[in-house]
Amino acid sequence: MKIAIYIILFSFFSALNFSSQGNAGRRLKADSSFAKAKEEILSQIEKTESDSLKAELYLKLIEMAREDHPAEAEVYLQKVKRLIPKDSLSVQNIRYLILTGTVRLSSGRFNEASKYYLRALKLAEETKKSKLIKNALTDLAILNVRIHAFKKGIKYFKQLLKMAMRERNKQNEAEALLNLSMAYANSGQMGDAKKNLLRLFATTKNDFYKAVASNSLAYIFNMKEKYLQAEHYAKIAVELSQKAGKFMLNVEALTNYGNALRGEKKFAQAKKIMEKLLQVTRQNNMRLQYSNTLGNLALLYEDVNDYFNALKFYKKFSETKDSLINQNVTRQINELQIKYETAKKDKDIALKNAAIKNKDLMLTYTFIVVVLLAFFLSVVFVLYQKKRRAYEELVKKHIEALKADEKLREAEMKLAELSDKAPGKLNLNEERVELIYEEIERKLNDEKLFLQKNLTMTKLASQLGISSKYLSQIVHQKYGESFPDFINRFRILEASKLLVNPAYDNFSIEGISQLVGFNSRSVFNIAFKKFMGVTPSFYHKSARKFAGGKIA
């Protein structure tokens, strides 16, 4: 299956978290609206003498500030805490506990968030107020899914579903089904996710929920290569997302639709949709979506053997992906730099004050730090040398294994020649699986089919005269690997030979990676480290002194 997860436009259920490239403008507008609303509410608080009314107004402020202004929300929480009696069964107190949990969650303090949510749930259950119980359960479920405690998250979502069904609240039932499907999908239980999505699709009359359910079903069926079903649900998602005016969901639905058509080999229709997506995502400055659409178009052109356009779009896809990654890394570095400079400034002030108070003590501390640093660096150096020697030993053993393998192959070839000449050659009548296994070994070891950059399971299976499903089963049974790992292992073994062969001295590591069938230097590096235990550059530098001549 060529539809890689990273080529799909969004991860599962991303439609539930709508955001677009216009976020910056909307955030500024939201900040302006918040500032105005905050001023009005604070003015009302100053004019009232009722603790209950003050608490209500502060709770309203917290609800507005909890996501974009968590620091301010924290201040208002402290004010509410002083206005509401502790462990009160009042609605205000339960809302205060839930909002406190949400503010803690937004700052990554998950344990504290969980404690507040559980206290709120306990009090809400005592009051038997279903709305408060629903809010506390929902937040608890989302928290547990977020920290990958999927079992607990699913348990809470199931409770919410039962509540909605008991109350015959179709809106809450649809929401609970969708969230339960999300929890199953995130935990890898795609079968359960699909079952709940089908149930939601069949029961809800809400266009938005139906659109999200059908789009998610299209995604699942695409991943399972059931393209006819994927096309059916993607069509519905496209229509409903347009009707509901959900632009981002519509983009995702169109992507799933295009992938389904491509899977059905309806290439002209798929191309038309993907080109439309390319135009829309470019016009709206949707960089991630634009990049992934380029990737999907590259795969489509590869399917129709138009390698010129496939390469063109793949290069564009790689460039935009690298740009997105670099942009994200740069942003993170800038944030860390700001934090570092702030921390450094505070530390410098503290050190100067300490130096003024006690210069001798400062010198002592400095000496201790220098000694410890020197000791630490020496330990690091020793460990580095040990690690380097271990890696070199690993390379040495691999070179020896390659030489032994070469001698073994030469012996096997001579034996095969003698056997061919010998009269009365025996027919061992081996099972079909063994025959196919031997043919796979021959195709890859002798014909070196793995050097083909576009080698797929389907193509290899076709040359062997068997189905791709049967080939997958044999690879798993005989080698205990996935097909990509199986092929990459042969490629990396070939690369390890070329890297120590003097005839290839004029080739760069990237050139070697291209020779053995890789399209990307980065993918080659990852695969090489996975199978060899060291990077290609380290292997190249270390292997020559152990090779003693080329290895064929």
DAHU-V717521 format. One record per pair of residues at least 12 apart in sequence whose ideal C-beta (glycine too) atoms are under 10 Angstrom apart, sorted by sequence separation. I is the first residue (numbers start at 1). J is the second residue. If there is no record, write none. Layout:
BEGIN
i=I j=J
i=I j=J
END
This chain:
BEGIN
i=44 j=56
i=45 j=57
i=61 j=73
i=62 j=74
i=64 j=76
i=65 j=77
i=80 j=92
i=81 j=93
i=84 j=96
i=100 j=112
i=101 j=113
i=104 j=116
i=105 j=117
i=120 j=132
i=121 j=133
i=124 j=136
i=125 j=137
i=140 j=152
i=141 j=153
i=144 j=156
i=145 j=157
i=160 j=172
i=161 j=173
i=164 j=176
i=165 j=177
i=180 j=192
i=181 j=193
i=184 j=196
i=185 j=197
i=200 j=212
i=201 j=213
i=217 j=229
i=218 j=230
i=221 j=233
i=222 j=234
i=237 j=249
i=238 j=250
i=241 j=253
i=242 j=254
i=257 j=269
i=258 j=270
i=261 j=273
i=262 j=274
i=277 j=289
i=278 j=290
i=281 j=293
i=282 j=294
i=297 j=309
i=298 j=310
i=301 j=313
i=302 j=314
i=456 j=468
i=457 j=469
i=471 j=483
i=475 j=487
i=509 j=521
i=510 j=522
i=512 j=524
i=513 j=525
i=516 j=528
i=524 j=536
i=525 j=537
i=44 j=57
i=45 j=58
i=62 j=75
i=63 j=76
i=80 j=93
i=83 j=96
i=84 j=97
i=100 j=113
i=101 j=114
i=103 j=116
i=104 j=117
i=120 j=133
i=123 j=136
i=124 j=137
i=140 j=153
i=141 j=154
i=143 j=156
i=144 j=157
i=160 j=173
i=161 j=174
i=163 j=176
i=164 j=177
i=180 j=193
i=181 j=194
i=183 j=196
i=184 j=197
i=200 j=213
i=201 j=214
i=217 j=230
i=218 j=231
i=220 j=233
i=221 j=234
i=237 j=250
i=238 j=251
i=240 j=253
i=241 j=254
i=257 j=270
i=258 j=271
i=260 j=273
i=261 j=274
i=277 j=290
i=280 j=293
i=281 j=294
i=297 j=310
i=298 j=311
i=300 j=313
i=301 j=314
i=458 j=471
i=461 j=474
i=498 j=511
i=499 j=512
i=508 j=521
i=43 j=57
i=61 j=75
i=62 j=76
i=101 j=115
i=102 j=116
i=121 j=135
i=122 j=136
i=141 j=155
i=142 j=156
i=161 j=175
i=162 j=176
i=181 j=195
i=182 j=196
i=199 j=213
i=200 j=214
i=218 j=232
i=219 j=233
i=238 j=252
i=239 j=253
i=258 j=272
i=259 j=273
i=279 j=293
i=298 j=312
i=299 j=313
i=351 j=365
i=449 j=463
i=457 j=471
i=472 j=486
i=495 j=509
i=498 j=512
i=510 j=524
i=513 j=527
i=42 j=57
i=58 j=73
i=61 j=76
i=62 j=77
i=80 j=95
i=81 j=96
i=98 j=113
i=100 j=115
i=101 j=116
i=102 j=117
i=120 j=135
i=121 j=136
i=140 j=155
i=141 j=156
i=142 j=157
i=160 j=175
i=161 j=176
i=180 j=195
i=181 j=196
i=182 j=197
i=197 j=212
i=198 j=213
i=201 j=216
i=217 j=232
i=218 j=233
i=219 j=234
i=237 j=252
i=238 j=253
i=258 j=273
i=259 j=274
i=277 j=292
i=278 j=293
i=297 j=312
i=298 j=313
i=299 j=314
i=351 j=366
i=457 j=472
i=460 j=475
i=468 j=483
i=471 j=486
i=497 j=512
i=498 j=513
i=509 j=524
i=510 j=525
i=513 j=528
i=521 j=536
i=41 j=57
i=42 j=58
i=44 j=60
i=45 j=61
i=60 j=76
i=61 j=77
i=80 j=96
i=100 j=116
i=101 j=117
i=120 j=136
i=121 j=137
i=140 j=156
i=141 j=157
i=160 j=176
i=161 j=177
i=180 j=196
i=181 j=197
i=197 j=213
i=198 j=214
i=200 j=216
i=201 j=217
i=217 j=233
i=218 j=234
i=237 j=253
i=238 j=254
i=257 j=273
i=258 j=274
i=277 j=293
i=278 j=294
i=297 j=313
i=298 j=314
i=444 j=460
i=447 j=463
i=496 j=512
i=509 j=525
i=512 j=528
i=40 j=57
i=41 j=58
i=58 j=75
i=59 j=76
i=62 j=79
i=99 j=116
i=100 j=117
i=101 j=118
i=119 j=136
i=120 j=137
i=139 j=156
i=140 j=157
i=141 j=158
i=159 j=176
i=160 j=177
i=179 j=196
i=180 j=197
i=181 j=198
i=196 j=213
i=197 j=214
i=200 j=217
i=216 j=233
i=217 j=234
i=218 j=235
i=236 j=253
i=237 j=254
i=257 j=274
i=258 j=275
i=276 j=293
i=277 j=294
i=296 j=313
i=297 j=314
i=298 j=315
i=443 j=460
i=495 j=512
i=498 j=515
i=58 j=76
i=59 j=77
i=61 j=79
i=62 j=80
i=97 j=115
i=98 j=116
i=101 j=119
i=117 j=135
i=118 j=136
i=121 j=139
i=137 j=155
i=138 j=156
i=141 j=159
i=157 j=175
i=158 j=176
i=161 j=179
i=178 j=196
i=181 j=199
i=197 j=215
i=214 j=232
i=215 j=233
i=218 j=236
i=219 j=237
i=234 j=252
i=235 j=253
i=238 j=256
i=255 j=273
i=258 j=276
i=275 j=293
i=278 j=296
i=294 j=312
i=295 j=313
i=298 j=316
i=299 j=317
i=457 j=475
i=494 j=512
i=495 j=513
i=498 j=516
i=41 j=60
i=42 j=61
i=57 j=76
i=58 j=77
i=61 j=80
i=77 j=96
i=80 j=99
i=81 j=100
i=97 j=116
i=98 j=117
i=100 j=119
i=101 j=120
i=117 j=136
i=120 j=139
i=121 j=140
i=137 j=156
i=138 j=157
i=140 j=159
i=141 j=160
i=157 j=176
i=160 j=179
i=161 j=180
i=177 j=196
i=178 j=197
i=180 j=199
i=181 j=200
i=197 j=216
i=198 j=217
i=214 j=233
i=215 j=234
i=217 j=236
i=218 j=237
i=234 j=253
i=237 j=256
i=238 j=257
i=254 j=273
i=255 j=274
i=258 j=277
i=274 j=293
i=277 j=296
i=278 j=297
i=294 j=313
i=295 j=314
i=297 j=316
i=298 j=317
i=497 j=516
i=509 j=528
i=41 j=61
i=58 j=78
i=80 j=100
i=96 j=116
i=97 j=117
i=100 j=120
i=101 j=121
i=116 j=136
i=117 j=137
i=120 j=140
i=136 j=156
i=137 j=157
i=140 j=160
i=156 j=176
i=157 j=177
i=160 j=180
i=176 j=196
i=177 j=197
i=180 j=200
i=196 j=216
i=197 j=217
i=213 j=233
i=214 j=234
i=217 j=237
i=218 j=238
i=233 j=253
i=234 j=254
i=237 j=257
i=254 j=274
i=257 j=277
i=273 j=293
i=274 j=294
i=277 j=297
i=293 j=313
i=294 j=314
i=297 j=317
i=298 j=318
i=440 j=460
i=443 j=463
i=495 j=515
i=496 j=516
i=58 j=79
i=59 j=80
i=97 j=118
i=98 j=119
i=99 j=120
i=117 j=138
i=137 j=158
i=138 j=159
i=157 j=178
i=177 j=198
i=214 j=235
i=215 j=236
i=216 j=237
i=234 j=255
i=235 j=256
i=236 j=257
i=294 j=315
i=295 j=316
i=296 j=317
i=443 j=464
i=492 j=513
i=494 j=515
i=495 j=516
i=38 j=60
i=57 j=79
i=58 j=80
i=77 j=99
i=78 j=100
i=97 j=119
i=98 j=120
i=117 j=139
i=118 j=140
i=137 j=159
i=138 j=160
i=157 j=179
i=158 j=180
i=177 j=199
i=178 j=200
i=194 j=216
i=197 j=219
i=198 j=220
i=214 j=236
i=215 j=237
i=234 j=256
i=235 j=257
i=254 j=276
i=255 j=277
i=274 j=296
i=275 j=297
i=294 j=316
i=295 j=317
i=461 j=483
i=491 j=513
i=494 j=516
i=495 j=517
i=37 j=60
i=38 j=61
i=41 j=64
i=57 j=80
i=58 j=81
i=76 j=99
i=77 j=100
i=97 j=120
i=98 j=121
i=116 j=139
i=117 j=140
i=137 j=160
i=156 j=179
i=157 j=180
i=177 j=200
i=193 j=216
i=194 j=217
i=197 j=220
i=213 j=236
i=214 j=237
i=215 j=238
i=233 j=256
i=234 j=257
i=254 j=277
i=273 j=296
i=274 j=297
i=294 j=317
i=295 j=318
i=440 j=463
i=460 j=483
i=493 j=516
i=494 j=517
i=495 j=518
i=513 j=536
i=37 j=61
i=55 j=79
i=56 j=80
i=58 j=82
i=59 j=83
i=96 j=120
i=97 j=121
i=116 j=140
i=117 j=141
i=156 j=180
i=157 j=181
i=176 j=200
i=177 j=201
i=193 j=217
i=213 j=237
i=214 j=238
i=233 j=257
i=234 j=258
i=293 j=317
i=294 j=318
i=439 j=463
i=440 j=464
i=491 j=515
i=492 j=516
i=512 j=536
i=54 j=79
i=55 j=80
i=58 j=83
i=59 j=84
i=94 j=119
i=95 j=120
i=97 j=122
i=98 j=123
i=114 j=139
i=117 j=142
i=134 j=159
i=154 j=179
i=157 j=182
i=158 j=183
i=174 j=199
i=175 j=200
i=211 j=236
i=212 j=237
i=214 j=239
i=215 j=240
i=231 j=256
i=234 j=259
i=235 j=260
i=252 j=277
i=271 j=296
i=274 j=299
i=291 j=316
i=292 j=317
i=294 j=319
i=295 j=320
i=436 j=461
i=439 j=464
i=457 j=482
i=491 j=516
i=38 j=64
i=54 j=80
i=55 j=81
i=58 j=84
i=73 j=99
i=74 j=100
i=77 j=103
i=93 j=119
i=94 j=120
i=97 j=123
i=98 j=124
i=113 j=139
i=114 j=140
i=117 j=143
i=133 j=159
i=134 j=160
i=137 j=163
i=153 j=179
i=154 j=180
i=157 j=183
i=173 j=199
i=174 j=200
i=177 j=203
i=178 j=204
i=193 j=219
i=194 j=220
i=210 j=236
i=211 j=237
i=214 j=240
i=215 j=241
i=230 j=256
i=231 j=257
i=234 j=260
i=251 j=277
i=254 j=280
i=255 j=281
i=270 j=296
i=271 j=297
i=274 j=300
i=290 j=316
i=291 j=317
i=294 j=320
i=295 j=321
i=439 j=465
i=440 j=466
i=457 j=483
i=460 j=486
i=490 j=516
i=491 j=517
i=492 j=518
i=509 j=535
i=510 j=536
i=34 j=61
i=37 j=64
i=38 j=65
i=55 j=82
i=56 j=83
i=73 j=100
i=76 j=103
i=77 j=104
i=93 j=120
i=94 j=121
i=97 j=124
i=113 j=140
i=117 j=144
i=133 j=160
i=153 j=180
i=156 j=183
i=157 j=184
i=173 j=200
i=177 j=204
i=193 j=220
i=194 j=221
i=210 j=237
i=211 j=238
i=213 j=240
i=214 j=241
i=230 j=257
i=231 j=258
i=233 j=260
i=234 j=261
i=250 j=277
i=254 j=281
i=270 j=297
i=290 j=317
i=291 j=318
i=293 j=320
i=294 j=321
i=439 j=466
i=456 j=483
i=457 j=484
i=460 j=487
i=490 j=517
i=491 j=518
i=509 j=536
i=37 j=65
i=54 j=82
i=55 j=83
i=94 j=122
i=155 j=183
i=178 j=206
i=211 j=239
i=212 j=240
i=231 j=259
i=232 j=260
i=291 j=319
i=292 j=320
i=436 j=464
i=455 j=483
i=456 j=484
i=488 j=516
i=509 j=537
i=512 j=540
i=51 j=80
i=54 j=83
i=55 j=84
i=73 j=102
i=74 j=103
i=94 j=123
i=95 j=124
i=114 j=143
i=134 j=163
i=153 j=182
i=154 j=183
i=174 j=203
i=175 j=204
i=190 j=219
i=191 j=220
i=210 j=239
i=211 j=240
i=212 j=241
i=230 j=259
i=231 j=260
i=251 j=280
i=270 j=299
i=271 j=300
i=291 j=320
i=292 j=321
i=436 j=465
i=457 j=486
i=488 j=517
i=495 j=524
i=499 j=528
i=34 j=64
i=53 j=83
i=73 j=103
i=74 j=104
i=93 j=123
i=94 j=124
i=113 j=143
i=114 j=144
i=133 j=163
i=134 j=164
i=153 j=183
i=154 j=184
i=173 j=203
i=174 j=204
i=178 j=208
i=182 j=212
i=190 j=220
i=194 j=224
i=210 j=240
i=211 j=241
i=230 j=260
i=231 j=261
i=250 j=280
i=251 j=281
i=270 j=300
i=271 j=301
i=290 j=320
i=291 j=321
i=436 j=466
i=457 j=487
i=487 j=517
i=488 j=518
i=509 j=539
i=33 j=64
i=34 j=65
i=38 j=69
i=45 j=76
i=51 j=82
i=52 j=83
i=72 j=103
i=152 j=183
i=153 j=184
i=173 j=204
i=174 j=205
i=175 j=206
i=178 j=209
i=181 j=212
i=185 j=216
i=209 j=240
i=210 j=241
i=211 j=242
i=215 j=246
i=229 j=260
i=230 j=261
i=291 j=322
i=440 j=471
i=456 j=487
i=509 j=540
i=51 j=83
i=52 j=84
i=59 j=91
i=63 j=95
i=70 j=102
i=71 j=103
i=74 j=106
i=87 j=119
i=91 j=123
i=94 j=126
i=151 j=183
i=154 j=186
i=174 j=206
i=177 j=209
i=181 j=213
i=201 j=233
i=207 j=239
i=208 j=240
i=211 j=243
i=212 j=244
i=227 j=259
i=228 j=260
i=231 j=263
i=288 j=320
i=291 j=323
i=292 j=324
i=455 j=487
i=492 j=524
i=495 j=527
i=496 j=528
i=508 j=540
i=50 j=83
i=51 j=84
i=59 j=92
i=62 j=95
i=66 j=99
i=70 j=103
i=73 j=106
i=74 j=107
i=90 j=123
i=91 j=124
i=94 j=127
i=102 j=135
i=110 j=143
i=113 j=146
i=114 j=147
i=130 j=163
i=134 j=167
i=150 j=183
i=153 j=186
i=154 j=187
i=170 j=203
i=171 j=204
i=190 j=223
i=207 j=240
i=208 j=241
i=210 j=243
i=211 j=244
i=219 j=252
i=222 j=255
i=227 j=260
i=230 j=263
i=231 j=264
i=247 j=280
i=251 j=284
i=267 j=300
i=270 j=303
i=271 j=304
i=287 j=320
i=288 j=321
i=291 j=324
i=491 j=524
i=495 j=528
i=30 j=64
i=34 j=68
i=35 j=69
i=38 j=72
i=42 j=76
i=45 j=79
i=51 j=85
i=58 j=92
i=62 j=96
i=65 j=99
i=66 j=100
i=69 j=103
i=70 j=104
i=73 j=107
i=89 j=123
i=93 j=127
i=98 j=132
i=105 j=139
i=110 j=144
i=113 j=147
i=130 j=164
i=138 j=172
i=145 j=179
i=150 j=184
i=153 j=187
i=170 j=204
i=171 j=205
i=174 j=208
i=175 j=209
i=178 j=212
i=182 j=216
i=185 j=219
i=190 j=224
i=206 j=240
i=207 j=241
i=210 j=244
i=212 j=246
i=215 j=249
i=218 j=252
i=219 j=253
i=222 j=256
i=226 j=260
i=227 j=261
i=230 j=264
i=255 j=289
i=262 j=296
i=267 j=301
i=270 j=304
i=287 j=321
i=290 j=324
i=432 j=466
i=436 j=470
i=440 j=474
i=34 j=69
i=41 j=76
i=55 j=90
i=56 j=91
i=63 j=98
i=67 j=102
i=70 j=105
i=87 j=122
i=88 j=123
i=89 j=124
i=94 j=129
i=97 j=132
i=101 j=136
i=114 j=149
i=121 j=156
i=134 j=169
i=141 j=176
i=154 j=189
i=161 j=196
i=170 j=205
i=171 j=206
i=174 j=209
i=178 j=213
i=181 j=216
i=185 j=220
i=198 j=233
i=201 j=236
i=207 j=242
i=208 j=243
i=209 j=244
i=211 j=246
i=215 j=250
i=218 j=253
i=221 j=256
i=222 j=257
i=227 j=262
i=228 j=263
i=231 j=266
i=238 j=273
i=251 j=286
i=254 j=289
i=258 j=293
i=262 j=297
i=278 j=313
i=436 j=471
i=440 j=475
i=452 j=487
i=455 j=490
i=488 j=523
i=492 j=527
i=496 j=531
i=56 j=92
i=59 j=95
i=63 j=99
i=66 j=102
i=67 j=103
i=70 j=106
i=71 j=107
i=87 j=123
i=91 j=127
i=99 j=135
i=110 j=146
i=111 j=147
i=130 j=166
i=150 j=186
i=151 j=187
i=170 j=206
i=173 j=209
i=174 j=210
i=177 j=213
i=181 j=217
i=197 j=233
i=201 j=237
i=207 j=243
i=208 j=244
i=216 j=252
i=219 j=255
i=220 j=256
i=222 j=258
i=223 j=259
i=227 j=263
i=228 j=264
i=248 j=284
i=267 j=303
i=268 j=304
i=287 j=323
i=288 j=324
i=409 j=445
i=450 j=486
i=455 j=491
i=488 j=524
i=491 j=527
i=492 j=528
i=495 j=531
i=496 j=532
i=30 j=67
i=31 j=68
i=55 j=92
i=59 j=96
i=62 j=99
i=66 j=103
i=70 j=107
i=89 j=126
i=90 j=127
i=94 j=131
i=95 j=132
i=98 j=135
i=102 j=139
i=105 j=142
i=110 j=147
i=130 j=167
i=138 j=175
i=142 j=179
i=145 j=182
i=150 j=187
i=207 j=244
i=208 j=245
i=212 j=249
i=215 j=252
i=216 j=253
i=218 j=255
i=219 j=256
i=222 j=259
i=226 j=263
i=227 j=264
i=247 j=284
i=252 j=289
i=255 j=292
i=259 j=296
i=262 j=299
i=267 j=304
i=287 j=324
i=433 j=470
i=437 j=474
i=441 j=478
i=450 j=487
i=491 j=528
i=492 j=529
i=495 j=532
i=499 j=536
i=30 j=68
i=31 j=69
i=34 j=72
i=38 j=76
i=52 j=90
i=55 j=93
i=58 j=96
i=62 j=100
i=65 j=103
i=68 j=106
i=89 j=127
i=91 j=129
i=94 j=132
i=98 j=136
i=101 j=139
i=105 j=143
i=114 j=152
i=121 j=159
i=134 j=172
i=138 j=176
i=141 j=179
i=145 j=183
i=148 j=186
i=149 j=187
i=150 j=188
i=154 j=192
i=161 j=199
i=171 j=209
i=174 j=212
i=178 j=216
i=206 j=244
i=207 j=245
i=208 j=246
i=211 j=249
i=215 j=253
i=218 j=256
i=222 j=260
i=225 j=263
i=227 j=265
i=231 j=269
i=248 j=286
i=251 j=289
i=255 j=293
i=258 j=296
i=262 j=300
i=265 j=303
i=271 j=309
i=278 j=316
i=432 j=470
i=436 j=474
i=437 j=475
i=440 j=478
i=449 j=487
i=450 j=488
i=453 j=491
i=488 j=526
i=489 j=527
i=492 j=530
i=493 j=531
i=499 j=537
i=56 j=95
i=59 j=98
i=63 j=102
i=66 j=105
i=67 j=106
i=94 j=133
i=97 j=136
i=101 j=140
i=104 j=143
i=108 j=147
i=110 j=149
i=117 j=156
i=130 j=169
i=137 j=176
i=141 j=180
i=144 j=183
i=145 j=184
i=148 j=187
i=150 j=189
i=157 j=196
i=170 j=209
i=174 j=213
i=181 j=220
i=207 j=246
i=211 j=250
i=214 j=253
i=215 j=254
i=217 j=256
i=218 j=257
i=221 j=260
i=227 j=266
i=234 j=273
i=247 j=286
i=254 j=293
i=258 j=297
i=261 j=300
i=265 j=304
i=267 j=306
i=274 j=313
i=440 j=479
i=450 j=489
i=451 j=490
i=488 j=527
i=492 j=531
i=493 j=532
i=500 j=539
i=505 j=544
i=52 j=92
i=55 j=95
i=59 j=99
i=62 j=102
i=66 j=106
i=89 j=129
i=91 j=131
i=95 j=135
i=98 j=138
i=99 j=139
i=102 j=142
i=142 j=182
i=146 j=186
i=212 j=252
i=215 j=255
i=216 j=256
i=219 j=259
i=222 j=262
i=259 j=299
i=263 j=303
i=287 j=327
i=433 j=473
i=434 j=474
i=437 j=477
i=450 j=490
i=451 j=491
i=487 j=527
i=488 j=528
i=491 j=531
i=492 j=532
i=496 j=536
i=499 j=539
i=500 j=540
i=27 j=68
i=51 j=92
i=55 j=96
i=58 j=99
i=62 j=103
i=91 j=132
i=94 j=135
i=95 j=136
i=98 j=139
i=102 j=143
i=105 j=146
i=131 j=172
i=134 j=175
i=138 j=179
i=141 j=182
i=142 j=183
i=145 j=186
i=208 j=249
i=211 j=252
i=212 j=253
i=215 j=256
i=218 j=259
i=219 j=260
i=222 j=263
i=248 j=289
i=255 j=296
i=259 j=300
i=262 j=303
i=433 j=474
i=437 j=478
i=449 j=490
i=450 j=491
i=489 j=530
i=490 j=531
i=495 j=536
i=499 j=540
i=94 j=136
i=98 j=140
i=101 j=143
i=105 j=147
i=130 j=172
i=134 j=176
i=141 j=183
i=145 j=187
i=211 j=253
i=214 j=256
i=215 j=257
i=218 j=260
i=221 j=263
i=251 j=293
i=258 j=300
i=262 j=304
i=432 j=474
i=436 j=478
i=437 j=479
i=444 j=486
i=448 j=490
i=450 j=492
i=485 j=527
i=488 j=530
i=489 j=531
i=498 j=540
i=499 j=541
i=500 j=542
i=502 j=544
i=444 j=487
i=448 j=491
i=450 j=493
i=451 j=494
i=484 j=527
i=488 j=531
i=496 j=539
i=500 j=543
i=501 j=544
i=433 j=477
i=434 j=478
i=450 j=494
i=492 j=536
i=495 j=539
i=496 j=540
i=499 j=543
i=500 j=544
i=433 j=478
i=444 j=489
i=445 j=490
i=485 j=530
i=495 j=540
i=499 j=544
i=500 j=545
i=502 j=547
i=440 j=486
i=444 j=490
i=448 j=494
i=485 j=531
i=497 j=543
i=500 j=546
i=501 j=547
i=504 j=550
i=444 j=491
i=492 j=539
i=496 j=543
i=500 j=547
i=502 j=549
i=503 j=550
i=445 j=493
i=499 j=547
i=500 j=548
i=501 j=549
i=502 j=550
i=500 j=549
i=501 j=550
i=444 j=494
i=497 j=547
i=500 j=550
i=501 j=551
i=500 j=551
i=501 j=552
i=498 j=550
i=499 j=551
i=497 j=550
i=498 j=551
i=497 j=551
i=496 j=551
i=497 j=552
i=453 j=514
i=455 j=517
i=453 j=516
i=454 j=517
i=451 j=515
i=453 j=517
i=451 j=516
i=452 j=517
i=453 j=518
i=454 j=519
i=450 j=516
i=451 j=517
i=453 j=519
i=450 j=517
i=448 j=516
i=449 j=517
i=448 j=517
i=405 j=493
i=402 j=493
i=406 j=497
i=401 j=493
i=405 j=497
i=402 j=496
i=398 j=493
i=401 j=496
i=402 j=497
i=399 j=496
i=398 j=496
i=399 j=497
i=402 j=500
i=395 j=496
i=399 j=500
i=398 j=500
i=395 j=500
i=398 j=531
i=398 j=532
i=398 j=533
i=398 j=534
i=395 j=532
i=394 j=532
i=395 j=533
i=394 j=533
i=395 j=534
i=394 j=534
i=399 j=539
i=391 j=532
i=398 j=539
i=402 j=543
i=391 j=533
i=392 j=534
i=410 j=552
i=390 j=533
i=391 j=534
i=395 j=538
i=399 j=542
i=403 j=546
i=409 j=552
i=310 j=454
i=390 j=534
i=391 j=535
i=394 j=538
i=395 j=539
i=399 j=543
i=402 j=546
i=403 j=547
i=394 j=539
i=395 j=540
i=398 j=543
i=399 j=544
i=402 j=547
i=403 j=548
i=406 j=551
i=307 j=453
i=388 j=534
i=392 j=538
i=395 j=541
i=396 j=542
i=399 j=545
i=400 j=546
i=403 j=549
i=405 j=551
i=406 j=552
i=307 j=454
i=391 j=538
i=392 j=539
i=395 j=542
i=396 j=543
i=399 j=546
i=400 j=547
i=391 j=539
i=394 j=542
i=395 j=543
i=398 j=546
i=399 j=547
i=403 j=551
i=305 j=454
i=392 j=541
i=393 j=542
i=395 j=544
i=396 j=545
i=397 j=546
i=399 j=548
i=402 j=551
i=388 j=538
i=392 j=542
i=395 j=545
i=396 j=546
i=402 j=552
i=391 j=542
i=392 j=543
i=395 j=546
i=396 j=547
i=302 j=454
i=395 j=547
i=399 j=551
i=392 j=545
i=393 j=546
i=302 j=456
i=388 j=542
i=392 j=546
i=16 j=178
i=15 j=178
i=16 j=179
i=13 j=178
i=13 j=179
i=16 j=182
i=13 j=181
i=12 j=181
i=13 j=182
i=12 j=182
i=13 j=183
i=12 j=184
i=13 j=185
i=12 j=185
i=13 j=186
i=11 j=185
i=12 j=186
i=11 j=186
i=12 j=190
i=13 j=193
i=12 j=193
i=13 j=197
i=16 j=208
i=15 j=208
i=15 j=211
i=16 j=212
i=15 j=212
i=14 j=212
i=15 j=213
i=13 j=212
i=15 j=215
i=16 j=216
i=322 j=522
i=14 j=215
i=15 j=216
i=318 j=519
i=13 j=215
i=14 j=216
i=318 j=520
i=12 j=215
i=13 j=216
i=12 j=216
i=15 j=219
i=318 j=522
i=10 j=215
i=14 j=219
i=314 j=519
i=13 j=219
i=314 j=520
i=12 j=219
i=11 j=219
i=12 j=220
i=311 j=519
i=10 j=219
i=9 j=219
i=8 j=219
i=12 j=223
i=8 j=222
i=8 j=223
i=5 j=223
i=3 j=222
i=3 j=223
i=1 j=222
i=1 j=223
i=3 j=225
i=15 j=237
i=1 j=224
i=1 j=225
i=3 j=227
i=22 j=247
i=15 j=241
i=3 j=230
i=20 j=247
i=21 j=248
i=18 j=246
i=20 j=248
i=18 j=247
i=19 j=248
i=18 j=248
i=15 j=246
i=17 j=248
i=18 j=249
i=20 j=251
i=15 j=248
i=16 j=249
i=14 j=248
i=15 j=249
i=14 j=249
i=15 j=250
i=15 j=251
i=15 j=252
i=10 j=248
i=14 j=252
i=15 j=253
i=9 j=248
i=10 j=249
i=13 j=252
i=10 j=251
i=9 j=251
i=10 j=252
i=9 j=252
i=8 j=252
i=9 j=253
i=9 j=254
i=10 j=255
i=9 j=255
i=10 j=256
i=8 j=255
i=9 j=256
i=7 j=255
i=8 j=256
i=9 j=258
i=9 j=259
i=8 j=259
i=7 j=259
i=3 j=256
i=3 j=259
i=2 j=259
i=3 j=260
i=3 j=262
i=2 j=262
i=3 j=263
i=21 j=281
i=2 j=263
i=1 j=263
i=22 j=284
i=21 j=284
i=22 j=285
i=20 j=284
i=21 j=285
i=22 j=286
i=20 j=285
i=21 j=286
i=20 j=286
i=21 j=287
i=21 j=288
i=9 j=277
i=21 j=289
i=20 j=289
i=21 j=290
i=9 j=281
i=9 j=286
i=10 j=288
i=9 j=288
i=10 j=289
i=9 j=289
i=9 j=291
i=10 j=292
i=9 j=292
i=7 j=291
i=8 j=292
i=9 j=293
i=6 j=291
i=7 j=292
i=6 j=292
i=7 j=293
i=9 j=295
i=7 j=294
i=8 j=295
i=9 j=296
i=7 j=295
i=8 j=296
i=6 j=295
i=7 j=296
i=7 j=297
i=4 j=295
i=7 j=298
i=3 j=295
i=4 j=296
i=7 j=299
i=3 j=296
i=2 j=296
i=4 j=299
i=3 j=299
i=2 j=299
i=2 j=300
i=2 j=302
i=2 j=303
i=7 j=317
i=6 j=321
i=2 j=456
i=1 j=456
i=2 j=457
i=1 j=457
i=2 j=458
i=1 j=458
i=1 j=468
i=1 j=483
END
